Amino acid sequence: MTLRAVFLASAFLTAAAAPALAQDAAAPAAATAPAAAKANVAAGAAVTDAKGGAVGTIASTDGTNAVIDTGVVKVTVPNSAFAQGDKALLIGMTKAELETQAKAASADQNAQFLASLAPGTAVSDPQGGAVGTIEAVEGETVTVATANAKAKLPKTALAKGPNGAIIGMTAAQLEEAATKAATPPAGQN
């Protein structure tokens, strides 16, 4: 599953734009540096921090937001978070800082998702096929009812998908696993 975290960088230009904002106190106002060039945010562009450290590359952009792929996470940031550097796009965070922020945002989103699970929630497989619905939520366990079986699963077996809760198996696979779990081993009755 691709990690997508929405991240708004508010202080990204602090380090990158500070030289452009500094001016000699004796210089007239007309001699100030020109406005920074608009960043050319395009797929494949390299992204570095203000000191030139590699952050990642632009995986995609929709003209408003861009997805930075660090090799560890994919993070969506607004195009306005970038400054144009000589050799790469600049962002005001190091790779480690961006990854830490993305992982924290993802963990928060996942916790909110798991807390939102309730009876009646539809569950699908990764391809969007219907698996069943959540019948009960008891602590950290959910009961997923399919057409032919019920399975108790840890909440963490579910993830947020594009249209609700998803599980990593089809309805048939879940039913088979539920049947095996309910059948006592041979010789035990």
C-alpha positions, 0 to 999 in steps of 0.5 A: 500500500502506498503511503500518502500523507498530506503535508503542508510545509509552512516554513519551507523558504526560511532557509532557502529564501533568507539570502534573497530577503536579506538586504544591505541597510544602506541599499535603496529599496529599488536595488532589492533582489528580484522575486524568487522564480516560480518552482518548475514542479514536474514529474521526475524532478529531483528534490533537495533540502536547503543544504543540498541534501537529497530528499527524493524525486517528484513522482507525480503532480496534478498542478496543485500538489506533488507527490515526493517519493523519498524511496521510503515514503510517498508524500503529497505536498502543495506545489507552493512548498517548493523553491526553484534551486539551480539543480533541483527543487528545494524544500525546507525539510531534510529527507529524514524530517519529511519521512518522520512527518509522513509516518506520524501523519500516516499513524494518526490517520490509521488510528482514526480509521481503526477507531471509526470501524463500526457495525455495518461498515462494508469490507472489500478486497484489495481489488475492490471486490465485496468481502462482507460487512463488519458485524461487531466491534469488540475492543481490538477485534472485529467480526466480519460477516461474509455471505457464508461465514463469520470471522473474528479478526484483529482491527489491524487486519483491516486498512483504509481503502479508496472506498472504505475498509479493505482486507488482504483476501477475497470473500472466498479466502476469508470464508475458507480461513474461518472454516478451518479456524472453526474446525477442530484438529483431527482426533479432538472433539 
